[in-house]
């Protein structure tokens, strides 16, 4: 009698796998917030509210813009005018054409009155980024120059700030003055200044950044 053993192969095969799981994609974010320089959000709140102005008046205010995005911006922040309104011109004269505007970028402002503001560069005045249209109606360096020629991202004033990730900020100083028409190119007169009585000029300042 003979004893034997038989091994028979099946049709199954050995197999193993390895998995690289849960791949996902999420977008980063850009985020700009207007503050008073002391962590109070003033987005949607006007910093200027001047009434009863007359020639020789000046008002200076600051807005600190904070970037809280999760990605580095791909372009410099731009600044432009929005929600612009003006009282109808009288004898061809509008108040915003006779309000001088100077905008400076800097750091350190701790309130809307520009306490501790350290200027860096001038972004807008009669010789800096002034618009292409200058006439008796739209005077270079005036509020109307800004609100006529800086109206969206494409035409806006290019700042010197390209924000990186984390909480970074820049302060922006706005100096608006009503020196009287005689100080503008071509001179002026009491009759022009009189034409400007009881007028109102309104604008929003908008900062925009792209990835």
Buried (B, 14 or more C-beta within 10 A) or exposed (E): EEEEEEEEEEEEEEEEEEEEEEEEEEEEEBBBBBBBBEEEEBEEEEBEEBEEBEBEBEBBBBBBBBBBBEBBBEEBBBBBBEEBEBBEBBEEBBBBBBBBBBBBBBBBBBBBBBEEBEBBEBBBBBEBBBBEEBEEBBBBBBBBBBBBBBBEBEBBBEBEBBBEEEEBBBBBBBBBBBBBBEBBEEEBEEEBBEBBEEBEBBBEBBBBBEE
